[in-house]
Amino acid sequence: MAAERMHEGLGLAANRLGRRKLLVGAGASLMLAGCAVSVERGGKPAVLEERHLPLSLVPIRATPDRITRVTVCTRPFRAQGPRLEVERIGEKRVVHHYGHGGSGWSLSWGTGLAATEKAMALGERDIAVIGCGAIGLTTALQLQRAGAKVTIYAKDLPPDTRSSFATGVWSPDSRICLEQHATPEFKAAWARMCLTSFQAYQNLLGLPGTPVEWVDNYFVADQANRDRHEAVTDGRPPFADDLQHELLPTLTPHSAEVPAGLHPFGARYVRRGANMVFNISTYARLLLADFHANGGRIEMQEFHTPADFARLPQKVLVNCTGYGARALMGDSSIIPVRGQLARMIPQDDVHYGLFYNGVSFVPRRDGFVFQVIGPDDYYGYGDDTVEPDRPLAEQAVRTIAGLFPPPAFG
């Protein structure tokens, strides 16, 4: 899933209260009359000016009977970060481009450009892309823009690829690597890829079908838990999940505290932020349409071993197989991270996101998304099961429903 919260959720607001907390709660167009935000630099908390009117948020009709589907995504995490390197396999030269963790959709344009530069430097202009998920599609488009003739070979197409089951929020440093591998060189490359992707998404705003949009979101906490940190404390190595805050602190809006009395969540602690949301159904259709309009071809093929690449006519291939690379390439550096979404009937008048008690709500127009995030970034780590957990899905929905009075669901 790509995402994920912070992946899923909001994330990565510059002075956020924890990448996951904000990231996950992605999305929210709150109905706040002309509210300006007072933001202090240096990571200090910002507070909405109290002279503004209270927030008026349409309650979410969050009931289990409105769940339309429960899906599971397997995120392809690599401790070293995405694999971006060239390998000769038989007579083919293969540019590997996989292992994005929870940052696939977010970083796809930037890492796609990096893969394109490596592929084009090999001197061929007829290039194959293996895989048709978030990474495969954007890489194919970047190759076309660079002047290549591109054929995609894939077993599955959207909406059946793993990345089609991602959360769909801007989360460029979600499980991108372990902190120990975030070297100065890696950080410089990540910053370039992040900025490239960010600008690409700004160019997609306002298009028909709303493939990408900015939404406000709220991190909500019970007073007793407002200072809770979600750090790994059991000896496992931490993830480098705060790169945007460190390297690009002004890229997205800072979050701001909403004072008690200005929000509808009683005595709870509330922060408001803003983040991009990808309505993946529309967005994937847009990418496919652009690829075909540029003369691209898609052939349905399945690859079981690298030796299968020999049957392709192209001499240069870009391997964008995501989690599938673990089996295809025998790459044990790819670790599965399970993420489950409860999809729900959307409401036209709800365009804000929430994160509360470990649950993320994202107001995607192609179906509301609820997700249990877990206590830390290791939630779902090493779990490659894909069977939906309906009770967990209903738990996520009921958690968000608990923020609103019962009459809101009548």
Disulfide bonds with the S-S distance in Angstrom:
none
